[in-house]
Amino acid sequence: MRSTMSAAAAVAWLGTVVTILSRSHADRNVYPSAGVLFVHVLEREYFKGEFPPYPKSGDASNDPITFNTNLMGYPDRPGWLRYIQRTPLSDGVLYGSPTAEHVGKPTVIEITAYNRRTFETARHNLVINIMATEEFPLPYQAEFYIKNMNVEEMLASEVLGDFLGAVKNVWQPERLNAINITSALDRGGRVPLPINNLKEGVYVMVGADVPFSSCLREVESPHNQLRCSQEMEPAISCDKKFRAQFHIDWCKISLVDINKVVPVYITRPDPGTGILPDFGEYKPPSEFLKSRDYFSDFLVTLGVPSAVAVVLFFILGYTMCFRREGVEKRNMQTPDIQLVHHSSIQKSSKELRSMSKNREISWPLSTLPVFNPVSGEVVPPIHPDNYETTSMPLMQTQANLQNQITIPQQRPSVHPFCAQLQLHPVGCPLLHEITNWRLSALLWTWRSAA
């Protein structure tokens, strides 16, 4: 009995270990070559076994899965490695072209898969061991722009193989390798409209060990260059070998011969003392720094403007308080006849103002109410619509107002001077007094001057 129980426990433990090992991924090692395009597909089927199945048995598991890739210990990937995944229901692709600088340095990429249905994750590492190759770099490199392809479509092994086969038929090299693939969006291209199945375009660089063929050189002819400047397609004899599957923009083809490229050495200016060298550790300043006295700076910052303000204040006060001429000094420098004339004008103005307050005349038209204060009846307009306003006098008399409110008035006595000149009895005495006073003032002024 005990042997049976121990056997069952051993079987259960072994099943648990197998389950754990089956759910954990060991590190995967890949060995790309420097200067050759590296492509690694992150298959969704590879991670589906780590996520729980659908609740109902027999349902097809098609969970949306996305991937996150980063260099171990860092938040992003190396500069030469790119990643693309169009939708959560498609596979992800890591691609890039390593250089000779990365040879012999294993690159560990952490790949994390996210199940968007269950929110579970699975992770494994991809170890990239870059190998050196004698063919790197290939001396003749050509870059083609394919307008009817996206990056993930071009990265498929069969599509890339068909393109390299077409290039090999045109070029006839002994060794031909794909060096790099770049999306047109990474080169400043615009996102295509979602109509007519438009593609974003892709740049494919290939390298060979023989010079460029005459077909590839046709794009450099003056006739084709002129057609390209006029935004017309150039006449290329070998275009029909690509046209069946790949639409190439021959005006954007780039042919580079590395043997003829002159290296350019950029001289950097000598960095100052505040710039750290390329290699070395940072050395912070010493803890025993000499303290600086800022009292003199404080005096200069506040004292100088304050002193200037005080000087300007005293100059302004002296000018306003001690340099005033005064009324007496002004009168001493003014001729007597001018002073008398000025004082007479002031006295006349004051007298006219005081007399105008005591006048008892009819109210001006501008102060009349628009309705009768006793009966409440609205006063009709002063002039009817059919009245000829062009012959109307500027000042209306009280007789022209039929509905005007009568104000009790005192009948003034008629002055002899007014009766002689037949003037109005209200304003005539005032005019007579002002005339007599003005004549007396002029006579006194003439005598004083004589």
PyMOL commands that set and color helices and strands:
alter all, ss='L'
color gray80, all
select helices_A, chain A and resi 2-23+45-48+100-102+151-154+157-171+184-187+214-220+222-229+240-243+250-252+258-260+295-321+326-332+336-357+365-367+389-391+398-400+416-421+428-449
alter helices_A, ss='H'
color red, helices_A
select strands_A, chain A and resi 28-30+38-42+65-71+81-84+92-96+107-115+121-128+140-146+176-183+202-208+254-257
alter strands_A, ss='S'
color yellow, strands_A
deselect
rebuild
show_as cartoon
